């Protein structure tokens, strides 16, 4: 898909009207050269009546050229920002609706590149598209004229350039400020997008949090569009001001120079007008060719990413809106559940299962096993982040299928080893700030961070401290099942003991189910059961017999 087809598909702006106005702008600007030529000839013969006629014809064509070019530039600026916003938000929506395996296989670098660098290329190329269309018409009407410059003309031209430069310097600060705000908002967009990617597992099992972070993304995107359009229109104003000085310069040379100079040369006048009309637009047309190539590649990259999301994704958005959020359960049962990691040819690389076990409400379950035994895969299967290749998962006897997986995930609050710490409590519109403060103090983080204005003031903490902050967020979610993957591994001995003896006991007393992956055999007494993963299989383990 090339840039033109991409814009035609993505934008609701009146593209035909913009192109039409660009054509009118180019033709009217080119016609100015013919009018200038005839006016200069009339002036050389002192045909005052004809000169008056050409003056009004020039004035009308000049106003038409200014109006149509400004319309083209403003509308193209709004068009491209609309397209960028729509593409980014649509792909963000598809990212949160896809599956974990796609995120793991694709990686964030490709996603960031498509939504940042490629959309910037498209933005730049789109603006040039309409400018080049206008310039092409202008060049057509201007290339026939060749002339030479005089010193007087050079002096007047330099004066106009200096005045234009002063105006630019006066306006630059305001435009720079708008661009700076827009850049800041864009950085905030990608920071929040990183939460969507890094915290994918947490969002996948928490519908409210997922909706909240997406709404936050949407708000930032809208603000980014607003400031970029404002900055773009400011830039258009600068361009138009330079054009006005250009046309005023030409008008001065034609209508006032004959009265100031004797033997004013018609050939010299044609030279001036030809140089002014040809050099700029011709250079624009030639220099735009590499940009079209980059734009085509950028469009292809974005379309390829979106096609991959569509192919891999199993979006259940409409079902999620109707599925009830579970608040409790009696037991979760795995029966002959198998999951395979496959290579590109579909051949199995590593298998987990068959798994047969039951998780009961209110129990504390420890899972142990060596590296590579399949513990992390087991947790992803358990929390619904992976779909089993075969077997059955049931909740209170009801099978969990693709239609109910979204609701099933809502049973869990998770902290994996590669967890993502959100700076806000997404999905909790009215959190209990008093309770948050108590939990921060309990976790001995009150000297490190606070919860103010809807966000944590500092999340640049040590790994162990980040895990404590993630534990606070998990507790506030108030889910039936808590999953902790090596949570205590990065805690000091005192806080590790506090985790097993106080925190886990507190969750159990609330009727919560706790599933913890651990290697701390000295604290196995805190568990109701211990299960061991060995080569992808799960077996009962007696901590007293080893």
C-alpha positions in Angstrom: 0.0 0.0 0.0 1.5 3.4 -1.0 1.2 6.7 0.8 -1.7 8.0 -1.3 -3.8 4.8 -0.8 -3.0 4.8 2.9 -4.2 8.4 3.4 -7.3 7.8 1.3 -8.2 4.8 3.5 -7.3 6.3 6.9 -8.4 9.9 6.7 -12.0 11.4 6.7 -10.7 14.8 5.6 -11.8 16.1 2.2 -8.8 14.9 0.3 -10.2 15.6 -3.1 -10.9 19.2 -2.1 -7.4 19.6 -0.7 -5.8 18.4 -3.9 -8.1 20.6 -5.9 -7.1 23.6 -3.9 -3.5 22.7 -4.2 -3.9 22.6 -7.9 -5.6 26.0 -7.9 -2.8 27.3 -5.8 -0.1 26.1 -8.1 -1.9 27.3 -11.3 -2.7 30.7 -9.8 0.9 31.1 -8.6 2.2 30.1 -12.0 -0.2 32.5 -13.7 1.3 35.3 -11.6 4.5 34.9 -13.6 2.6 35.4 -16.9 0.8 38.4 -15.5 4.1 39.8 -14.2 5.7 39.3 -17.6 2.9 41.2 -19.4 2.7 43.8 -16.8 6.4 44.5 -17.1 6.1 44.8 -20.8 3.2 47.2 -20.4 5.2 49.3 -18.0 8.2 49.4 -20.4 5.9 51.0 -23.0 4.3 53.4 -20.4 0.9 51.9 -21.1 -0.7 53.2 -17.9 -4.2 52.0 -18.7 -3.0 48.4 -19.3 -0.8 48.6 -16.2 -3.8 49.5 -14.1 -5.6 46.5 -15.5 -2.7 44.2 -14.8 -2.4 45.5 -11.3 -5.9 44.5 -10.4 -5.5 41.1 -12.2 -2.3 40.6 -10.3 -4.0 41.5 -7.0 -6.8 39.1 -7.6 -4.5 36.2 -8.6 -2.2 36.9 -5.7 -5.1 36.7 -3.2 -6.3 33.5 -4.8 -2.9 31.9 -4.6 -2.4 32.9 -0.9 -5.8 31.7 0.1 -5.7 28.3 -1.7 -2.1 27.6 -0.5 -3.0 28.3 3.1 -6.1 26.2 2.9 -4.0 23.3 1.5 -1.4 23.5 4.2 -3.7 23.9 7.1 -6.0 21.0 6.0 -3.0 18.7 5.2 -1.6 19.4 8.7 -4.9 18.4 10.3 -5.3 15.4 7.9 -1.9 13.9 8.8 -2.3 14.3 12.6 -5.7 12.7 12.4 -4.2 9.7 10.5 -1.3 9.4 13.0 -3.7 9.5 16.0 -6.1 6.9 14.4 -3.3 4.5 13.5 -1.6 4.7 16.9 -4.8 4.2 18.9 -6.1 1.4 16.6 -2.8 -0.5 16.9 -2.7 0.1 20.7 -6.2 -1.3 20.9 -5.1 -4.4 19.0 -2.0 -4.8 21.1 -4.0 -5.0 24.3 -6.5 -7.4 22.6 -3.8 -9.8 21.4 -2.2 -12.7 23.3 1.0 -12.8 25.4 2.8 -15.1 22.9 2.6 -12.4 20.2 4.1 -9.8 22.6 6.9 -12.2 23.6 7.7 -13.1 20.0 7.4 -9.6 18.5 9.2 -7.5 21.1 8.7 -3.8 21.9 11.4 -2.4 19.5 9.4 -3.3 16.4 6.2 -1.8 17.9 7.9 1.4 19.0 9.6 1.8 15.7 6.3 1.5 13.8 4.4 3.8 16.0 7.1 6.4 16.4 9.6 6.6 13.5 7.3 5.4 10.7 4.4 7.6 11.7 6.8 10.6 11.8 8.0 9.8 8.3 4.4 9.5 7.1 3.6 12.8 8.7 6.5 14.6 7.0 5.8 13.0 3.6 2.1 13.9 3.7 2.7 17.6 4.2 5.2 17.4 1.3 2.7 15.6 -0.8 0.4 18.6 -1.1 3.2 21.1 -1.3 4.8 19.2 -4.2 1.5 19.0 -6.0 1.2 22.8 -5.7 4.8 23.2 -6.7 4.5 21.0 -9.8 1.8 23.2 -11.2 3.8 26.3 -10.4 6.9 24.9 -12.1 4.9 24.1 -15.2 4.1 27.7 -15.7 7.5 29.1 -14.7 10.2 27.1 -16.4 9.9 29.0 -19.7 11.2 32.3 -18.1 14.9 32.9 -17.8 16.5 36.3 -16.8 19.3 38.0 -15.0 19.5 40.0 -11.7 20.5 43.6 -11.1 22.2 45.1 -8.0 19.2 47.2 -7.1 17.0 44.1 -7.3 19.5 42.2 -5.2 19.4 44.9 -2.5 15.6 44.9 -2.4 15.6 41.1 -2.2 18.0 41.0 0.7 16.0 43.7 2.5 12.9 41.5 2.2 14.8 38.4 3.4 16.1 40.3 6.4 12.6 41.5 7.3 11.3 38.0 6.9 14.1 36.6 9.1 13.2 39.1 11.8 9.6 38.1 11.7 10.6 34.4 11.9 12.8 35.1 15.0 9.9 37.0 16.6 7.5 34.1 16.0 9.9 31.2 16.6 9.6 31.1 20.4 5.9 30.6 20.4 6.0 27.9 17.7 9.0 26.2 19.5 6.9 26.1 22.7 4.1 24.4 21.0 6.4 21.9 19.5 8.1 21.3 22.8 4.7 20.6 24.5 3.8 18.3 21.7 7.1 16.4 22.0 6.6 16.1 25.8 3.1 14.7 25.3 4.4 12.3 22.7 7.1 11.1 25.1 4.4 10.6 27.7 2.4 8.6 25.1 5.3 6.2 24.6 6.0 6.0 28.3 2.4 5.0 28.9 2.5 2.7 25.9 5.5 1.0 27.6 3.2 0.3 30.6 0.8 -1.4 28.1 3.6 -3.6 26.8 5.6 -4.2 30.0 2.5 -4.7 32.1 0.7 -6.8 29.6 0.2 -9.8 31.9 -1.2 -7.6 34.7 -3.6 -5.8 32.2 -4.7 -9.1 30.6 -6.1 -10.3 33.9 -7.6 -7.0 35.0 -10.2 -5.5 32.7 -10.6 -2.3 34.6 -6.9 -1.6 34.6 -6.7 -2.3 30.9 -9.6 0.0 30.1 -8.1 2.8 32.4 -4.7 2.7 30.8 -6.2 2.7 27.3 -8.3 5.7 28.2 -5.2 7.5 29.6 -3.4 6.7 26.3 -6.3 8.2 24.4 -6.3 11.4 26.4 -2.6 11.9 25.9 -3.0 11.2 22.2 -5.8 13.8 21.9 -3.6 16.4 23.6 -0.7 15.5 21.4 -2.8 16.0 18.3 -4.0 19.4 19.6 -0.6 20.9 20.2 1.0 19.5 17.0 -1.8 21.0 14.9 -1.3 24.3 16.7 2.4 24.2 16.1 1.8 23.2 12.5 -0.5 26.0 11.9 2.0 28.4 13.4 4.6 27.1 11.0 2.1 27.6 8.1 1.8 31.2 9.2 5.5 31.7 9.0 5.5 30.1 5.5 2.7 32.3 4.4 4.5 35.4 5.7 7.5 34.6 3.7 5.3 34.1 0.6 3.7 37.5 1.2 7.1 39.2 1.3 8.0 37.4 -1.9 4.9 38.6 -3.7 5.3 42.1 -2.2 8.9 42.1 -3.5 7.7 41.2 -7.0 5.0 43.8 -6.9 7.5 46.4 -5.9 9.8 45.5 -8.8 7.0 45.7 -11.3 4.8 48.6 -10.1 7.2 50.9 -8.3 10.6 50.4 -9.9 9.7 52.0 -13.3 9.0 55.2 -11.5 12.3 55.1 -9.6 14.6 54.0 -12.4 15.2 55.0 -16.0 15.6 52.5 -18.7 14.2 49.7 -16.6 15.0 46.5 -18.4 12.2 44.1 -19.4 14.7 41.2 -19.7 16.0 41.9 -16.2 12.4 41.8 -14.8 11.8 38.5 -16.4 15.0 37.2 -14.9 13.9 38.2 -11.4 10.5 36.7 -11.7 11.8 33.5 -13.2 14.4 33.0 -10.5 11.8 33.6 -7.8 9.2 31.3 -9.3 11.3 28.4 -10.5 14.2 27.6 -8.0 12.1 26.9 -4.9 9.3 24.7 -6.3 11.7 22.8 -8.6 14.0 22.0 -5.7 11.1 20.9 -3.6 9.9 18.5 -6.4 13.3 16.9 -6.9 14.2 16.7 -3.2 10.9 15.0 -2.3 11.7 11.7 -4.2 13.7 10.1 -1.3 10.9 11.0 1.1 8.3 9.2 -1.0 10.5 6.0 -0.8 10.8 6.3 2.9 7.0 6.9 3.2 6.2 3.8 1.2 8.4 1.7 3.4 6.9 3.2 6.6 3.3 2.5 5.4 4.3 -1.1 4.5 5.9 -1.6 8.0 2.8 -0.3 9.8 0.5 -2.5 7.6 2.6 -5.5 8.2 2.5 -5.0 12.0 -1.2 -4.6 12.0 -1.7 -7.6 9.8 0.4 -9.7 12.2 -1.8 -8.5 15.1 -5.0 -9.3 13.2 -3.6 -12.8 12.3 -2.4 -13.7 15.8 -5.0 -11.9 17.9 -8.1 -13.5 19.4 -9.9 -10.3 20.3 -12.9 -11.0 22.6 -13.8 -7.3 23.2 -17.5 -7.8 22.6 -17.6 -10.9 24.9 -15.6 -9.1 27.6 -18.3 -6.5 27.9 -20.9 -9.1 28.8 -18.9 -11.6 30.9 -19.4 -11.3 34.6 -16.3 -10.6 36.7 -15.8 -13.6 39.1 -15.6 -12.6 42.7 -15.0 -16.0 44.2 -14.6 -19.7 43.5 -14.3 -23.1 45.3 -11.7 -24.8 43.2 -9.8 -24.6 39.9 -9.1 -28.0 38.2 -6.4 -28.8 35.6 -7.0 -32.1 33.8 -4.5 -33.4 31.3 -3.4 -29.9 30.3 -0.5 -29.7 27.8 1.3 -26.7 26.4 4.1 -26.9 23.7 6.7 -24.3 22.6 7.1 -24.8 18.9 9.8 -23.6 16.4 8.9 -21.7 13.2 8.1 -25.0 11.4 5.7 -25.9 14.2 7.9 -28.6 15.7 7.7 -28.9 19.5 10.8 -27.5 21.4 9.6 -28.0 25.0 6.4 -29.3 26.5 4.8 -28.8 29.8 2.3 -31.4 30.9 0.1 -33.3 31.1 -0.8 -31.4 34.2 -3.4 -32.7 36.7 -3.9 -30.8 39.9 -6.5 -28.8 41.9 -6.3 -25.5 43.5 -8.7 -24.9 46.4 -10.1 -21.6 47.8 -8.2 -20.2 50.8 -5.1 -22.5 50.5 -1.4 -21.4 50.3 0.3 -23.4 47.6 4.1 -23.4 47.0 5.6 -24.4 43.7 9.2 -25.4 43.5 11.5 -26.7 40.8 14.8 -26.0 39.0 15.5 -23.5 36.3 13.9 -24.5 33.0 11.5 -27.0 34.7 8.5 -25.1 33.4 7.4 -23.1 36.5 6.8 -19.8 34.6 4.9 -21.6 31.8 2.7 -23.3 34.5 1.9 -19.9 36.0 1.0 -18.5 32.5 -1.3 -21.4 31.9 -2.8 -21.1 35.3 -3.6 -17.4 34.9 -4.9 -17.8 31.4 -2.1 -16.0 29.7 -1.4 -19.1 27.6 -4.0 -21.3 26.0 -3.4 -25.1 26.5 -2.8 -27.2 23.4 -4.9 -29.9 24.9 -6.6 -30.8 28.2 -9.2 -29.0 30.2 -9.3 -26.2 32.9 -12.5 -25.9 35.0 -13.6 -23.5 37.7 -16.2 -25.1 40.0 -16.9 -27.7 37.3 -17.4 -25.3 34.5 -14.9 -25.5 31.6 -12.8 -22.5 30.8 -12.9 -22.0 27.0 -11.9 -19.2 24.7 -15.2 -17.4 25.3 -14.7 -17.3 29.1 -10.9 -16.8 29.3 -11.2 -13.1 29.8 -13.5 -13.5 32.8 -11.3 -16.4 34.1 -8.2 -14.1 34.1 -10.0 -11.7 36.5 -9.6 -14.3 39.3 -5.9 -13.5 39.5 -3.7 -10.8 40.7 -0.1 -11.5 39.6 3.5 -10.5 40.3 5.8 -12.4 37.9 9.6 -12.2 38.1 9.5 -9.9 35.0 6.7 -7.9 36.5 6.0 -4.4 35.4 5.4 -1.7 38.0 2.8 0.9 37.0 3.1 4.4 38.2 -0.7 4.7 38.6 -3.3 2.5 40.1 -5.0 1.9 36.8 -8.4 0.3 37.0 -9.1 1.8 40.5 -10.9 5.1 39.9 -11.4 5.8 43.6 -8.7 4.1 45.6 -8.6 4.3 49.4 -5.7 6.7 49.9 -5.7 6.1 53.7 -5.2 2.3 53.1 -2.6 3.0 50.5 -0.7 5.1 52.9 -0.9 2.4 55.6 0.3 -0.3 53.1 3.2 1.9 52.0 4.3 2.3 55.6 3.8 -1.4 56.3 6.1 -2.2 53.3 8.7 0.3 54.7 8.5 2.4 51.6 7.2 5.6 53.2 10.6 7.2 52.9 10.9 6.2 49.3 7.6 7.1 47.7 4.2 8.5 48.3 0.8 8.3 46.6 -0.2 11.8 45.4 -2.4 13.1 42.7 -3.4 9.7 41.5 0.2 8.3 41.1 3.2 7.1 43.0 5.8 9.9 43.3 8.7 7.6 42.8 9.0 4.1 41.2 12.8 4.2 40.6 13.4 1.8 43.4 15.4 -1.3 44.0 14.0 -4.6 42.7 12.9 -5.7 46.1 11.2 -2.3 46.8 9.5 -2.4 43.4 8.1 -5.8 44.4 6.8 -4.4 47.6 5.0 -1.6 45.7 3.6 -4.1 43.3 2.4 -6.1 46.2 0.5 -3.0 47.5 -1.2 -2.7 44.1 -2.0 -6.4 44.0 -3.6 -6.2 47.5 -5.7 -3.2 46.5 -7.1 -5.2 43.5 -8.6 -7.6 46.0 -8.7 -10.7 43.7 -9.5 -14.2 44.9 -6.2 -15.7 43.8 -2.7 -14.1 44.3 0.2 -15.4 42.2 3.8 -14.6 43.3 6.7 -15.7 41.2 9.9 -15.6 43.4 8.6 -12.5 45.1 10.8 -13.0 48.2 14.0 -13.6 46.2 15.0 -9.9 46.2 14.0 -9.1 49.8 16.4 -8.9 52.7 16.2 -11.7 55.3 14.0 -9.7 57.7 11.4 -8.8 55.0 11.6 -12.3 53.5 10.5 -13.7 56.8 7.8 -11.0 57.1 6.4 -12.1 53.7 6.0 -15.7 54.7 4.9 -15.3 58.3 2.8 -12.1 58.1 1.8 -11.2 54.5 0.9 -14.6 53.3 -0.9 -15.4 56.5 -2.9 -12.2 56.3 -4.0 -13.1 52.7 -5.0 -16.6 53.9 -7.0 -15.2 56.8 -9.0 -13.1 54.3 -9.9 -16.2 52.4 -7.5 -15.6 49.5 -5.7 -18.3 47.6 -2.0 -17.8 47.3 0.2 -19.6 44.8 3.9 -18.8 45.2 6.9 -20.0 43.3 9.8 -20.2 45.8 13.1 -21.8 46.7 13.0 -20.9 50.3 12.7 -24.4 51.8 13.1 -23.1 55.3 9.7 -21.5 55.0 7.8 -24.5 53.5 5.9 -24.6 56.8 3.9 -21.6 55.7 2.3 -23.6 52.8 -0.7 -25.9 52.9 0.8 -27.8 50.0 4.1 -27.9 48.0 4.1 -29.0 44.4 7.3 -29.6 42.4 7.9 -29.1 38.7 10.3 -31.6 37.1 10.9 -31.6 33.3 7.5 -30.1 32.6 5.6 -32.4 35.0 4.0 -31.4 38.3 4.2 -33.8 41.3 3.3 -33.6 45.0 6.2 -32.9 47.2 6.5 -33.7 50.9 8.7 -30.9 52.5 9.4 -33.1 55.5 10.7 -36.1 53.4 12.3 -34.2 50.6 
